[in-house]
Amino acid sequence: MIVDTLDNLERYISLNPLFPEVVKFIKENDLTQLEAGKHPIQGADLFLNIAEAQGKDEEDAVIETHRKMIDIQIPLDNEETYGYTPLKDLPEVEYNEAKDITKYPGVKAQTLVTCKPGQFAIFWPEDGHQPCIGKGAIHKAIFKIKA
């Protein structure tokens, strides 16, 4: 997991061959003005989801992992807290290959981190993450990048 400000996102472009395209997309688009839904960038390998989620209590938010994709999550107008637990510390549960997601209901995160607008969190396949912890509506951008 990486947490930083958007001003520093360009420092991470060497970590994945598709990260430069994420930086380019952010420079060329106002994420706050994009419509909710899926925005293709490079087919199934790189796309953006603009979502409006209702903030949840830590007990109600669910930890998830993805095997094929990296998430870059960016809160756009309200802070969002993420729970974090390494995949190696999570129990074995059923993986949904069609949706590339494993959910871990009832598992408490080891660590919490809060991102404000202008910040981001990167979650790798080995990062269990618990999004949408917060109050009120959370308008967010989620870049999905082939790992």
C-alpha positions as a Markdown table, in Angstrom:
| # | Residue | x | y | z |
|---|---|---|---|---|
| 1 | Met | 0.0 | 0.0 | 0.0 |
| 2 | Ile | 1.2 | 3.5 | -0.8 |
| 3 | Val | -0.4 | 6.7 | 0.5 |
| 4 | Asp | 0.7 | 10.1 | -0.8 |
| 5 | Thr | -0.5 | 13.3 | -2.4 |
| 6 | Leu | -1.5 | 13.6 | -6.1 |
| 7 | Asp | 1.4 | 16.1 | -6.5 |
| 8 | Asn | 3.8 | 13.1 | -6.0 |
| 9 | Leu | 1.9 | 10.5 | -8.1 |
| 10 | Glu | 4.4 | 10.9 | -10.9 |
| 11 | Arg | 7.2 | 9.6 | -8.6 |
| 12 | Tyr | 5.6 | 6.1 | -8.8 |
| 13 | Ile | 5.3 | 5.7 | -12.6 |
| 14 | Ser | 8.2 | 3.2 | -12.7 |
| 15 | Leu | 6.2 | 0.8 | -10.6 |
| 16 | Asn | 3.9 | -0.3 | -13.4 |
| 17 | Pro | 4.0 | 0.2 | -17.1 |
| 18 | Leu | 0.5 | 1.6 | -17.1 |
| 19 | Phe | 1.0 | 4.2 | -14.3 |
| 20 | Pro | 2.3 | 6.9 | -16.8 |
| 21 | Glu | -1.2 | 6.7 | -18.5 |
| 22 | Val | -2.9 | 7.3 | -15.1 |
| 23 | Val | -0.8 | 10.4 | -14.6 |
| 24 | Lys | -1.5 | 11.6 | -18.1 |
| 25 | Phe | -5.3 | 11.0 | -17.7 |
| 26 | Ile | -5.3 | 13.0 | -14.4 |
| 27 | Lys | -3.4 | 15.9 | -16.0 |
| 28 | Glu | -5.8 | 16.0 | -19.0 |
| 29 | Asn | -9.1 | 15.5 | -17.1 |
| 30 | Asp | -10.9 | 17.1 | -14.1 |
| 31 | Leu | -11.8 | 14.0 | -12.1 |
| 32 | Thr | -14.4 | 15.9 | -10.1 |
| 33 | Gln | -16.3 | 16.7 | -13.3 |
| 34 | Leu | -16.5 | 13.2 | -14.8 |
| 35 | Glu | -19.8 | 11.3 | -14.8 |
| 36 | Ala | -20.3 | 8.4 | -12.5 |
| 37 | Gly | -19.4 | 5.1 | -14.1 |
| 38 | Lys | -16.7 | 3.3 | -16.0 |
| 39 | His | -14.3 | 5.3 | -18.2 |
| 40 | Pro | -12.1 | 3.1 | -20.4 |
| 41 | Ile | -8.5 | 4.2 | -20.9 |
| 42 | Gln | -6.7 | 1.2 | -22.3 |
| 43 | Gly | -9.4 | -1.5 | -22.6 |
| 44 | Ala | -9.5 | -4.0 | -19.7 |
| 45 | Asp | -6.0 | -3.3 | -18.6 |
| 46 | Leu | -6.6 | 0.3 | -17.4 |
| 47 | Phe | -9.9 | 2.0 | -16.7 |
| 48 | Leu | -11.4 | 4.5 | -14.3 |
| 49 | Asn | -14.5 | 4.1 | -12.1 |
| 50 | Ile | -16.1 | 7.2 | -10.8 |
| 51 | Ala | -18.2 | 6.2 | -7.8 |
| 52 | Glu | -20.5 | 7.8 | -5.2 |
| 53 | Ala | -20.4 | 5.7 | -2.1 |
| 54 | Gln | -22.1 | 6.1 | 1.2 |
| 55 | Gly | -19.6 | 6.3 | 4.1 |
| 56 | Lys | -19.7 | 3.4 | 6.5 |
| 57 | Asp | -18.6 | 2.6 | 10.0 |
| 58 | Glu | -15.5 | 0.5 | 10.2 |
| 59 | Glu | -17.6 | -2.4 | 11.4 |
| 60 | Asp | -19.8 | -2.3 | 8.3 |
| 61 | Ala | -17.1 | -1.8 | 5.6 |
| 62 | Val | -15.7 | -5.0 | 4.1 |
| 63 | Ile | -12.0 | -5.8 | 3.4 |
| 64 | Glu | -11.4 | -6.9 | -0.2 |
| 65 | Thr | -8.5 | -8.0 | -2.4 |
| 66 | His | -8.0 | -8.2 | -6.1 |
| 67 | Arg | -5.7 | -10.7 | -7.8 |
| 68 | Lys | -5.4 | -9.2 | -11.3 |
| 69 | Met | -5.8 | -5.5 | -10.7 |
| 70 | Ile | -4.1 | -2.7 | -8.8 |
| 71 | Asp | -6.4 | 0.1 | -7.3 |
| 72 | Ile | -5.5 | 3.7 | -7.1 |
| 73 | Gln | -8.2 | 5.2 | -5.0 |
| 74 | Ile | -8.7 | 9.0 | -4.9 |
| 75 | Pro | -11.3 | 10.7 | -2.7 |
| 76 | Leu | -12.6 | 13.7 | -4.7 |
| 77 | Asp | -14.7 | 15.8 | -2.3 |
| 78 | Asn | -14.7 | 14.2 | 1.1 |
| 79 | Glu | -12.1 | 12.3 | 3.1 |
| 80 | Glu | -12.2 | 8.5 | 3.0 |
| 81 | Thr | -10.6 | 6.1 | 5.5 |
| 82 | Tyr | -9.2 | 2.8 | 4.3 |
| 83 | Gly | -8.6 | -0.3 | 6.4 |
| 84 | Tyr | -5.4 | -2.3 | 5.6 |
| 85 | Thr | -4.4 | -5.9 | 6.3 |
| 86 | Pro | -1.8 | -7.8 | 4.3 |
| 87 | Leu | -3.2 | -10.6 | 2.2 |
| 88 | Lys | -1.0 | -13.1 | 4.0 |
| 89 | Asp | -2.8 | -12.2 | 7.3 |
| 90 | Leu | -6.3 | -12.7 | 5.8 |
| 91 | Pro | -8.3 | -16.0 | 6.0 |
| 92 | Glu | -8.8 | -18.1 | 2.9 |
| 93 | Val | -12.2 | -17.4 | 1.4 |
| 94 | Glu | -13.7 | -17.8 | -2.0 |
| 95 | Tyr | -12.4 | -15.7 | -4.9 |
| 96 | Asn | -14.8 | -14.3 | -7.5 |
| 97 | Glu | -12.8 | -14.6 | -10.7 |
| 98 | Ala | -15.4 | -12.9 | -12.9 |
| 99 | Lys | -15.3 | -9.7 | -10.7 |
| 100 | Asp | -11.7 | -10.1 | -9.6 |
| 101 | Ile | -12.6 | -9.7 | -5.9 |
| 102 | Thr | -12.3 | -11.6 | -2.7 |
| 103 | Lys | -14.4 | -10.2 | 0.2 |
| 104 | Tyr | -13.6 | -10.8 | 3.9 |
| 105 | Pro | -16.8 | -9.8 | 5.8 |
| 106 | Gly | -16.4 | -9.6 | 9.6 |
| 107 | Val | -12.5 | -9.3 | 9.5 |
| 108 | Lys | -11.2 | -6.2 | 11.3 |
| 109 | Ala | -8.4 | -4.3 | 9.5 |
| 110 | Gln | -5.0 | -4.1 | 11.2 |
| 111 | Thr | -4.4 | -0.4 | 10.3 |
| 112 | Leu | -6.5 | 2.5 | 9.3 |
| 113 | Val | -5.4 | 5.4 | 7.1 |
| 114 | Thr | -7.4 | 8.5 | 6.0 |
| 115 | Cys | -7.0 | 10.2 | 2.6 |
| 116 | Lys | -8.3 | 13.7 | 1.9 |
| 117 | Pro | -9.1 | 15.1 | -1.5 |
| 118 | Gly | -5.7 | 15.7 | -3.2 |
| 119 | Gln | -4.3 | 12.4 | -1.8 |
| 120 | Phe | -4.4 | 8.8 | -3.0 |
| 121 | Ala | -3.9 | 5.3 | -1.9 |
| 122 | Ile | -2.5 | 2.5 | -4.1 |
| 123 | Phe | -3.5 | -1.1 | -3.3 |
| 124 | Trp | -1.6 | -4.0 | -4.8 |
| 125 | Pro | -3.0 | -7.5 | -5.1 |
| 126 | Glu | -1.3 | -8.4 | -1.8 |
| 127 | Asp | -3.0 | -5.5 | 0.0 |
| 128 | Gly | -6.3 | -6.2 | 1.8 |
| 129 | His | -8.1 | -2.9 | 1.8 |
| 130 | Gln | -11.4 | -1.8 | 3.4 |
| 131 | Pro | -12.7 | 1.2 | 1.4 |
| 132 | Cys | -15.6 | 3.6 | 2.1 |
| 133 | Ile | -15.0 | 4.2 | 5.8 |
| 134 | Gly | -16.3 | 7.7 | 6.5 |
| 135 | Lys | -19.3 | 9.9 | 7.0 |
| 136 | Gly | -21.7 | 11.1 | 4.3 |
| 137 | Ala | -21.3 | 10.7 | 0.6 |
| 138 | Ile | -17.9 | 9.8 | -0.7 |
| 139 | His | -17.3 | 10.9 | -4.3 |
| 140 | Lys | -14.2 | 9.0 | -5.5 |
| 141 | Ala | -12.1 | 7.9 | -8.4 |
| 142 | Ile | -10.8 | 4.4 | -8.6 |
| 143 | Phe | -8.2 | 3.6 | -11.3 |
| 144 | Lys | -8.1 | -0.1 | -12.0 |
| 145 | Ile | -4.7 | -1.1 | -13.5 |
| 146 | Lys | -3.6 | -4.6 | -14.6 |
| 147 | Ala | -1.0 | -5.9 | -12.1 |
